């Protein structure tokens, strides 16, 4: 999958939050959203 361009719409996704509850991007439709993640934060580097 290609990386999205800055300013483009994000693809639909669902991921667990810090409490293990599934959160979908669609839960925030019509709102500004900042997505922050740490790639490989908990992986074997």
ABEGO torsion letter per residue (X at the ends): XBBBBBGBBBBBBBBBBAAGBBBBAAAABGBBBBBBBBBGAABBX
